[in-house]
Every structure is written in C-alpha cells, then in structure tokens.
Amino acid sequence: MTLPIAKTIEVLDKAAVEILIPPVGALLDGWTNFNRMTGGLRPSEFSIFCGPTGAGKSLWLANLTAKLIEQDQKVFVAPIEIGEVDFTKMVLSVLGGCDFISGEPATEESKKRLHWTLKTYHEKIVNNLVVTTYSSRVDIDEFIDLMKFVNDTHQANIMIVDNLNFMLKPTRGGDQTIEMDETVHKFVQSVKVTPMHIFLVMHPRKTIDGKIVSEFDIKGSSTAVQEATNILLMNRISKEEQEAKTLTPYDREFVFKKLRKRGKYVNHPFYMRNEDGKGRYTEIEATRSDHVAGNAGTLASKWGKRMANNRSGSQQKG
C-alpha cells in the first residue's frame, strides 16, 4: 500500500528550484500594477473575476484577450453570455481603437479602421485565439474535456470563461449552492493536472449601493473564495469618488481580494480608463484632492463597515 507521504528531501529540492527559477506567468504590456500584483497569469492557477452588472466586465475581458493576442499568447475564451461573434467584435474594437460594437451603420472612417485592424491583426487573431460556440448551458465535465483538448492541441495556457452560471444545472435553494461548489471544485482540480490559468467570471450578490467591496459579495458559498488562487473585483466609480480622486465616468476601480502568492497586494486598488469610451483600457493613477480628504475618509469608513458586516454574516452562516 502506497501512503500519501512525500519524501521531504524531494519536496525541499523542488521548493528550492521554484524559488530560484519561479514559474513564468504571462505578463501584459502596459498593465504594470496588474503584473506587479499577480506576477502574471501563471499556469495551474484559478482566478475569479467579479463585478456589478453593466460595469464592463466583458469589455475588460476583451482587453485582456487583445493583450494576449498582441503578445502571441494563445488564449481559449468561452464567451457564453454574449456569444463568440459579439466578443470578437469587442476584441477588434480594442485592437482597432474604434467602437465596432454599437450596432450603428458603418461610416467610411469606421470601414477604414476595420480594414486596418484586420490587415494588422488578422494573423495574430487566427493563430492565438480559440473561442467556443456555446450559447446556453454547458455540462461542466464536457467543458473540462474541451479545455484539456485545447490545451493539448492549440497549446493555449490561459482560459477565460464568462460565466459560471452557464455551467450550473437548474436547481433550487441549497441544491444550487452544492452545484456551484462541485463546479468550482472541478475547475480547481482540472488546473492541477492541466497547465492552464482559468479566469472565471462569477456574478455578485445584490448590494444596496451596487458596489462589490468584498469577496463575500460574490454570489454562492464560500467554497469558491477558499479554493481560488486570486480574486479580482471590478467597480464603477461613484460621482463622489470621481471628485475625491480626480477620476472620470470612463474609469474603473480594480482590487484583488485574494492573491495566494502575493498577499501583500490584497486590498490595494488600482484604476484603469476606457479611453474615450472606445474600448481600450489603460492603467491610470488616481490623484486625491486635498479639499475632499474628509469626504474620502467617510467613504472608506462606509465600505470598511460593510465589509465587516459581510464577514460577520458569513461566519454566522458557517
């Protein structure tokens, strides 16, 4: 009988090698804060991405995809919620710096821009993007088999899934929580044997003010939070925060609530701007105005109190 006990000397050797030669993650050009906090998108990690409805999650994921494509990193995307065609239009919008997703009749200028985008990026898109055609609920076991196939045949080491709800069977009450736990666990187990980084979108719970401030605002049980390697939240910027930090309606706040390997960056917000509303997100620095410092303190106190209440409620349920 083989017991699950490691040979300490072998584990020590492997640990030393990883310290000297850390696993390499996909770094994203221009996303300095994201890279510094995550160390890049490393294989065999599971990240959760959550934000309010309408905050622009799909567009940001299109930015993430476009960055990878530009850098010749192969990426596997399952844009089940919006579909493969609309998602690809978003990617083209990001790459071309032009709004191709509004549905408005094409102008001569947008036609020229589309022609330039296709001419410039056609080869990179074809060689580096693998996208599913799912449009409704997906069996999780079937999907994981597809993930392994894409990793093996296309050498895609990063997978983006939008979103978890489409992986769940229709159930009620506590059964839905169990279904979600099992699905998340299968994703986590799959990355342990398949060298991919899974970036999974999960929906938030309903909040009074619409802002997602805690990992406990993610819909479902605590299993996903416990098993995830990283948890990233995205939020719109309120008018008060725009004034306090000299931001604009085109800006979004991002904050990691969990970073298993770089925990010192947890709760350190960074900001990105959708330049002119045309699709491409760039990192920006928020500058706090002295005359609103008191107001900012009130906001910080408000969100901190909410987080404490969320934690308390979660512990009571557990």
N, C-alpha and C positions, 0 to 999 in steps of 0.2 A: 504494500500500500504506500502510495506516494503522498507525503504530507505537504501542505502548502506553506513550507518554511523555506525562506530564501537563504542562500549561502551569503553570509554577511560580507565576506571579502569581495564577492562578485558585485553585490549592491554598492559597496564602497567604491569599487573601481568605476562602475557606471556613473555614480554620482560625481566623482572627480572629473570624468571625461566631459559630462554635461556642463560642469562649472567652467572648465577650460574652453570648451567648444559648445556654447549654448545652441539649442535648436534654432534654426533660422526661420523667422516669420516674414510674410510678405509686407514690406513697408510701402507706404503710399506717398508718392511725391507731393510735397506741399502740405501734407497733413501732419505737421510737426508735433502737435500736442497728442493727437491720436497715436502716433508712432511711439512717442515717449512713454505714454501711459500703458500701452498694450505690449510693446516690444514687437509689434507686427502681428499679422494673422498667422499664428503657428498651427501646423497640422496637429490633429488629435486633441483639439480644444473645442468647447461648446459655448457659444456666446448667445445671450438673449438680448434682443433689441425691442424696446417698448416705448410707446408714446401715444398721446391722445389722438383720436380720430381727426383727420384733417390737418395734422401738424406737418405733414410732408414726408412721412416715413418712406413711401415708395420712391419718391424723387431722390431722397438721400441715398437709398439703396442703389438707385440707378447711377448716382455719383460714385459710389463705392465700386460698382461694376465697371464703370467707364475708366476709373483709375487703374483697375487691374488689367483691363484690356489694353490700355495705353502702354502699360509696362510689360506686356506679353506674359501676363499671369493668367493661366487658364481658370475660368470660373464657371461653376454649374449653378444655374438660377432656376428656381421654381416659383414664378410669379403667379401663383394660383388665383389670388384675389383679383388682379387686374388683367391677367392674360399675357401671353407671350408677345403679341403684337404691340399692345399699348406700352408694355415695359420696354420693348426695343425702341419705340419712338422716344421714350424718356431718355434712354441711353444716347440716342442720336442727338437729342436736344442738348444734353450735357456736352457731348463731344463737339457739336457744331456751334454752341453758344447762341442758339436760336430756339424759339418756342415752336416745336413741332407737335405739341400735344393739345393745343387749344381746340382743334377741330375747325378752325376758321379756314376759309378758302386760301390756298397758297398764293402769295404775292410773287412778283418777279424776283424780289430780293430773297424771299424765303426759298424759292426754287434754286437760285444760285447757291445759297448757303447749303441746301441739302445736297446739291451736286458736289460741292466742295467737300462736304463731310463724308459722303460715300466714297469719293475718289481718294480721300486721305486715309480713311479708317477701314475701308471695306475688308482688306486682307487681315487686319488685326482682329476685327469683329468675328469674321468667319473662322479664324484659327483659334481664338481664345474664348469664345462664348458658346456655352452649351445651355440650351433653355428647354424646359418641359412644355408640353401642350395640355397639361391638366387644367380643367376648368371647373371641377367640382370636387367632392370629397375623394380623398386618396387613401388607400389602405397603407398603413404605416410599414408593414412588412414588405409590400411590393415596392414602396418608395425606397426603403433602405437597400433592397436588392438593386434598384436602379442606380442609387448613389454609388454603390460598390462597382457597378459596371462602368459608370462614367469615370470614376477614379482610375480604374484599370485600363480602359481603352482610350480615354482622352487625356489622362494624366492631370485631371482637374483636382487641385488640392484645397479649393475653397468652395463652399456651397452656401447659397443664400436661399432661405425658404420663407415665403410670405403667404400664409402664416400658419401657426399651429392649429387654428380652428378647423382647417380643412383636412387635418389628419385625424380628427376625432369622430367617432361614430355618434349618431344622435342618441343621447341618453338623458336621464333626468337626475337632478339633485346630486346626491353623493356619488352616484354612478359616474357622473361626468368628471368629478374630481379624480376618481380612480382611473378612468380612461386617460385623463391628462397625465397623471403620474406615470402610467405604463408607457405612454407615448414618449414622454420626455426621457424616461429611463432607457428606452430602446435607442433613442438618438445618442445619448451619452455612451452607452455600451458600444454603439457602432463606431464612434470615433476612436475608441480604444484599440480597435483592430483595423480600422481604415484610416490612412493618413490624410484626413481632411479636416478643415476648420469649418464647423457648422455655424452659420449666422442665422438664428431663428427669430422671426417676429412673433411676439406674443401680445395679445390685447390687454389693455389696462382695465381695472375695475372702474366703475363710475365714481368720480370725485365731485364734490360740491363746486369747486372752483375750476375744475377741468385740468388742473396741473398734476403731473405724476411726479411726486417728490421722493418716493421710497420704493425699494424693491417689493415691499408689501402691497403696493398699489397694482402689482401685476396680477391679472386675473388667474385664479386657480389656487392650488395648495402651495405649501412651502417647498415641495419636492424639487420643482424647477429651480428655485432660488438656491437650494442646498447643493444641487448637482451641477449647476452651471459653473463654467470656468470664469466667465465675465458676464456682467450685466450692465447694459448701457441704456440710459433713459434720454429721451429727446422731448423738448418742450418748446411751445411758442413763448415769445417774450411779451409779458403784460405791458400796458402803457406805463405803469409805474416803474417797472424795471427798465424800460426803454429810456425813460428820463433819468433814472438813477445811474445807469451805466452807459449812457450815450449810445444806445443801440437803436435799431430800426425794425419795422414790421417784417423786413426780409431776413432777419436774424433768428437763429435758433440756439437754444442752450442745450448742451450735452453734458452728462455727468455719469461717470461709472459708479455704480453702487456696489460692485464686486469686481475685484481683479485678483484672482488667486495667486498670481505670480508677482504682481506689483502693487500690493495692497496700499502702499503709501500714497498712491494717486486716487484712492477712493474718496468721493465727495469733493473732488476738485473740478469745478465746472470749467468748460471751455466753450467757445462760441464759433459758429460758422454762419456765413452770409450767402444767401442765394442772390448772387449779383444781378441786380436789375430784374429779378424775377424770371430770368431766362433759363434757369436750371442748374448752373454750375455753382456748387458750394465751395467756398474758400474759408480758411480759418481767419479769424479776426481777433483783436484784443479789445476787451471791454474796459472803458475808462470811467471810473466812478467820479461823479461830480460832487464837489465838496458841499454844495448847498443842499444836497438831498441825502447826506450821510445819515441823518436821523431817520429819514423815511426808510432807507435801505435796512437799517437796523431793525425797524419794525417788521419789515418783510421777512428778514432772516429769522426773527423770533417766531413769526407766524408759521413758516414752513417747518421750523425745528419742533414746534409744539405738535404739529400734525404728524410728523414722523414718529415722535414719542408715543402719541396716541395709537398710531397704526401698530407699532411694535407691541404695545401693551395688549391691544385687542387680539393680535396674532398669538401671543403667549397664552392668553386666557383660553383661546380656542384649542391650542395644543394640549 
